Amino acid sequence: MMVTQSCLTIIFDGSFYKAILECHDDVNYSVASVTLGSSIPKMSLILKLVNQDYQRFHFHHEPNGTPIVTKHINPNVPND
């Protein structure tokens, strides 16, 4: 049985908030990004994006399940 895992991360790149969606299973890894705007996204926007506007994501695929991005940064923890 193949299990597909996904992770949605919201980041602020200094100008805009972006949604990054990572999906992977035993064979493939794919990642997509959507710009959400310059104001803090509300939960209703995030839910609409995932539930209704999924086609806005343009996935980039990496074979063999190798992640392109492996480091996650918590924006609530100051970097020293």
Buried (B, 14 or more C-beta within 10 A) or exposed (E): EEEEEEEEBBBEEEEEBBBBBBBBEEEBBBBBBBEBEEEEBEEEBBEEBBEEEEEEBEEEEBEEEEEEEEEEEEEEEEEE
